[in-house]
Structure formats: structure tokens, C-alpha cells
Amino acid sequence: MKQPQWRKSTRSSMCGSCVEVAPCANVVKVRDTKDREGGTLVFDAQEWIAFTVRVRAGYFDLDL
């Protein structure tokens, strides 16, 4: 079984809270960079696309 190729955002060092993602076949895996053994979320490709579209559109921006 091929190991996932994990990567994190180039912006991940900005706030200290980071996640890593790994595209695998028809899913995308997500884990916490600081707790890599703590579990992995798995999204199908369409869910991941919908999520990233909303992130880029500012849907999840916080009014701080």
C-alpha cells in the first residue's frame, strides 16, 4: 500500500495551527500537524472541492 504524500500550506506558520493534507485515490486525508498520530479525517473528492471553494470565497472568515 502506497504511503500518503502529506503536505501543509505555505501559510501554516502564520498562526501556529496547522493541518496537513494528502490526496489519495478518490479521497483527501487531513490531519493535525502537531498530533500526526491523533487521527485522520477523510473527505471524498467532491466534499474537499466544495470545502476549498468556500474557503477561497471567505465563507469561513472570522470577524475578529
OpenMM code with the backbone's topology and positions (N, CA, C; nanometers):
from openmm import Vec3, app, unit

residues = "MET LYS GLN PRO GLN TRP ARG LYS SER THR ARG SER SER MET CYS GLY SER CYS VAL GLU VAL ALA PRO CYS ALA ASN VAL VAL LYS VAL ARG ASP THR LYS ASP ARG GLU GLY GLY THR LEU VAL PHE ASP ALA GLN GLU TRP ILE ALA PHE THR VAL ARG VAL ARG ALA GLY TYR PHE ASP LEU ASP LEU".split()
positions = [
    Vec3(0.0835, -0.1174, 0.0000),
    Vec3(0.0000, 0.0000, 0.0000),
    Vec3(0.0887, 0.1247, 0.0000),
    Vec3(0.0610, 0.2163, -0.0911),
    Vec3(0.1399, 0.3378, -0.1045),
    Vec3(0.1115, 0.4333, 0.0115),
    Vec3(0.2182, 0.4900, 0.0684),
    Vec3(0.2053, 0.5856, 0.1775),
    Vec3(0.1563, 0.7203, 0.1242),
    Vec3(0.0666, 0.7870, 0.1982),
    Vec3(0.0203, 0.9187, 0.1551),
    Vec3(0.1347, 1.0202, 0.1523),
    Vec3(0.1295, 1.1112, 0.0585),
    Vec3(0.2266, 1.2200, 0.0500),
    Vec3(0.1654, 1.3426, 0.1168),
    Vec3(0.1986, 1.3629, 0.2437),
    Vec3(0.1418, 1.4716, 0.3228),
    Vec3(0.2080, 1.6040, 0.2868),
    Vec3(0.1282, 1.7101, 0.2875),
    Vec3(0.1826, 1.8444, 0.2668),
    Vec3(0.1023, 1.9432, 0.3496),
    Vec3(0.1665, 2.0554, 0.3830),
    Vec3(0.0956, 2.1592, 0.4564),
    Vec3(0.1085, 2.2906, 0.3821),
    Vec3(0.0197, 2.3808, 0.4116),
    Vec3(0.0152, 2.5096, 0.3458),
    Vec3(0.1415, 2.5901, 0.3727),
    Vec3(0.1813, 2.6683, 0.2751),
    Vec3(0.2948, 2.7583, 0.2956),
    Vec3(0.2587, 2.8675, 0.3954),
    Vec3(0.1304, 2.8883, 0.4208),
    Vec3(0.0848, 2.9876, 0.5178),
    Vec3(0.0668, 2.9291, 0.6572),
    Vec3(0.1005, 2.8039, 0.6752),
    Vec3(0.0723, 2.7362, 0.8013),
    Vec3(0.1498, 2.7920, 0.9197),
    Vec3(0.2620, 2.8561, 0.8975),
    Vec3(0.3400, 2.9080, 1.0098),
    Vec3(0.2873, 3.0422, 1.0605),
    Vec3(0.1872, 3.0974, 0.9951),
    Vec3(0.1361, 3.2295, 1.0310),
    Vec3(0.0676, 3.2317, 1.1675),
    Vec3(0.0000, 3.1236, 1.2041),
    Vec3(-0.0744, 3.1257, 1.3298),
    Vec3(-0.0418, 3.0080, 1.4211),
    Vec3(0.0412, 2.9158, 1.3775),
    Vec3(0.0797, 2.8037, 1.4611),
    Vec3(-0.0182, 2.6880, 1.4622),
    Vec3(-0.1354, 2.7056, 1.4049),
    Vec3(-0.2343, 2.5985, 1.3951),
    Vec3(-0.2312, 2.5454, 1.2526),
    Vec3(-0.1838, 2.4242, 1.2358),
    Vec3(-0.1618, 2.3717, 1.1017),
    Vec3(-0.2305, 2.2376, 1.0817),
    Vec3(-0.2696, 2.2141, 0.9596),
    Vec3(-0.3135, 2.0825, 0.9186),
    Vec3(-0.2337, 2.0428, 0.7957),
    Vec3(-0.2269, 1.9136, 0.7737),
    Vec3(-0.1630, 1.8596, 0.6545),
    Vec3(-0.2691, 1.7865, 0.5740),
    Vec3(-0.2540, 1.7868, 0.4435),
    Vec3(-0.3467, 1.7151, 0.3569),
    Vec3(-0.2697, 1.6182, 0.2690),
    Vec3(-0.3373, 1.5097, 0.2321),
    Vec3(-0.2774, 1.4104, 0.1436),
    Vec3(-0.3845, 1.3578, 0.0478),
    Vec3(-0.3759, 1.3942, -0.0797),
    Vec3(-0.4678, 1.3364, -0.1780),
    Vec3(-0.4357, 1.1880, -0.1967),
    Vec3(-0.5380, 1.1033, -0.1914),
    Vec3(-0.5209, 0.9590, -0.2063),
    Vec3(-0.6378, 0.9039, -0.2879),
    Vec3(-0.6084, 0.8537, -0.4061),
    Vec3(-0.7116, 0.7966, -0.4936),
    Vec3(-0.8299, 0.8919, -0.5061),
    Vec3(-0.9462, 0.8567, -0.4512),
    Vec3(-1.0670, 0.9388, -0.4636),
    Vec3(-1.1011, 1.0132, -0.3355),
    Vec3(-1.0062, 1.0223, -0.2441),
    Vec3(-1.0309, 1.0910, -0.1176),
    Vec3(-0.9154, 1.1860, -0.0861),
    Vec3(-0.9390, 1.2744, 0.0115),
    Vec3(-0.8343, 1.3614, 0.0647),
    Vec3(-0.8307, 1.3387, 0.2150),
    Vec3(-0.7119, 1.3094, 0.2672),
    Vec3(-0.6941, 1.2881, 0.4101),
    Vec3(-0.6415, 1.4165, 0.4728),
    Vec3(-0.6865, 1.4449, 0.5963),
    Vec3(-0.6466, 1.5658, 0.6683),
    Vec3(-0.6076, 1.5260, 0.8104),
    Vec3(-0.4955, 1.5816, 0.8595),
    Vec3(-0.4521, 1.5526, 0.9968),
    Vec3(-0.3902, 1.6779, 1.0584),
    Vec3(-0.3802, 1.6777, 1.1896),
    Vec3(-0.3185, 1.7862, 1.2654),
    Vec3(-0.1672, 1.7697, 1.2600),
    Vec3(-0.0965, 1.8738, 1.2186),
    Vec3(0.0490, 1.8671, 1.2076),
    Vec3(0.1156, 1.8376, 1.3412),
    Vec3(0.0616, 1.8922, 1.4500),
    Vec3(0.1239, 1.8747, 1.5816),
    Vec3(0.0903, 1.7394, 1.6452),
    Vec3(-0.0107, 1.6694, 1.5931),
    Vec3(-0.0508, 1.5404, 1.6501),
    Vec3(-0.0789, 1.4428, 1.5358),
    Vec3(0.0240, 1.4065, 1.4651),
    Vec3(0.0092, 1.3239, 1.3445),
    Vec3(-0.0473, 1.1853, 1.3713),
    Vec3(-0.0341, 1.1370, 1.4920),
    Vec3(-0.0881, 1.0057, 1.5275),
    Vec3(-0.2282, 1.0163, 1.5876),
    Vec3(-0.2803, 1.1371, 1.5998),
    Vec3(-0.4071, 1.1605, 1.6680),
    Vec3(-0.5318, 1.1315, 1.5876),
    Vec3(-0.5183, 1.0898, 1.4649),
    Vec3(-0.6346, 1.0585, 1.3837),
    Vec3(-0.6325, 1.1359, 1.2526),
    Vec3(-0.7127, 1.0883, 1.1594),
    Vec3(-0.7180, 1.1469, 1.0257),
    Vec3(-0.8624, 1.1599, 0.9825),
    Vec3(-0.8962, 1.2764, 0.9303),
    Vec3(-1.0272, 1.2960, 0.8685),
    Vec3(-1.0155, 1.2587, 0.7220),
    Vec3(-1.1205, 1.1991, 0.6666),
    Vec3(-1.1191, 1.1591, 0.5263),
    Vec3(-1.2410, 1.2181, 0.4570),
    Vec3(-1.2161, 1.2898, 0.3464),
    Vec3(-1.3216, 1.3520, 0.2679),
    Vec3(-1.3179, 1.2966, 0.1266),
    Vec3(-1.4364, 1.2746, 0.0662),
    Vec3(-1.4318, 1.2358, -0.0743),
    Vec3(-1.3962, 1.3595, -0.1564),
    Vec3(-1.3554, 1.3385, -0.2786),
    Vec3(-1.3037, 1.4472, -0.3618),
    Vec3(-1.4035, 1.5614, -0.3769),
    Vec3(-1.5305, 1.5312, -0.3963),
    Vec3(-1.6311, 1.6368, -0.4139),
    Vec3(-1.6503, 1.7189, -0.2871),
    Vec3(-1.6471, 1.6540, -0.1713),
    Vec3(-1.6562, 1.7276, -0.0449),
    Vec3(-1.5376, 1.8224, -0.0289),
    Vec3(-1.4184, 1.7753, -0.0624),
    Vec3(-1.2986, 1.8570, -0.0486),
    Vec3(-1.3032, 1.9773, -0.1430),
    Vec3(-1.3459, 1.9549, -0.2655),
    Vec3(-1.3577, 2.0652, -0.3611),
    Vec3(-1.4565, 2.1693, -0.3097),
    Vec3(-1.5722, 2.1255, -0.2619),
    Vec3(-1.6719, 2.2190, -0.2093),
    Vec3(-1.6163, 2.2985, -0.0918),
    Vec3(-1.5431, 2.2327, -0.0041),
    Vec3(-1.4834, 2.3000, 0.1114),
    Vec3(-1.3821, 2.4056, 0.0665),
    Vec3(-1.2903, 2.3690, -0.0224),
    Vec3(-1.1869, 2.4645, -0.0636),
    Vec3(-1.2450, 2.5821, -0.1414),
    Vec3(-1.3514, 2.5598, -0.2166),
    Vec3(-1.4184, 2.6709, -0.2860),
    Vec3(-1.4720, 2.7707, -0.1835),
    Vec3(-1.5338, 2.7202, -0.0779),
    Vec3(-1.5873, 2.8091, 0.0261),
    Vec3(-1.4765, 2.8805, 0.1031),
    Vec3(-1.3664, 2.8126, 0.1291),
    Vec3(-1.2535, 2.8778, 0.1970),
    Vec3(-1.2040, 2.9946, 0.1135),
    Vec3(-1.1822, 2.9697, -0.0145),
    Vec3(-1.1315, 3.0750, -0.1027),
    Vec3(-1.2292, 3.1916, -0.1162),
    Vec3(-1.3582, 3.1653, -0.1024),
    Vec3(-1.4598, 3.2699, -0.1134),
    Vec3(-1.4780, 3.3479, 0.0165),
    Vec3(-1.4074, 3.3062, 0.1238),
    Vec3(-1.4170, 3.3776, 0.2513),
    Vec3(-1.5320, 3.3344, 0.3383),
    Vec3(-1.5976, 3.2257, 0.3047),
    Vec3(-1.7143, 3.1783, 0.3784),
    Vec3(-1.6855, 3.1539, 0.5270),
    Vec3(-1.5642, 3.1100, 0.5588),
    Vec3(-1.5293, 3.0746, 0.6958),
    Vec3(-1.4481, 3.1825, 0.7673),
    Vec3(-1.4285, 3.2978, 0.7047),
    Vec3(-1.3517, 3.4062, 0.7671),
    Vec3(-1.4164, 3.4498, 0.8965),
    Vec3(-1.3334, 3.4768, 0.9959),
    Vec3(-1.3813, 3.5219, 1.1254),
    Vec3(-1.3739, 3.6735, 1.1334),
    Vec3(-1.4724, 3.7334, 1.1922),
    Vec3(-1.4700, 3.8770, 1.2161),
    Vec3(-1.4054, 3.8999, 1.3511),
    Vec3(-1.2753, 3.9216, 1.3505),
    Vec3(-1.2023, 3.9399, 1.4770),
    Vec3(-1.1799, 4.0853, 1.5067),
] * unit.nanometer
topology = app.Topology()
chain = topology.addChain("A")
for resn in residues:
    res = topology.addResidue(resn, chain)
    for name in ("N", "CA", "C"):
        topology.addAtom(name, app.Element.getBySymbol(name[0]), res)
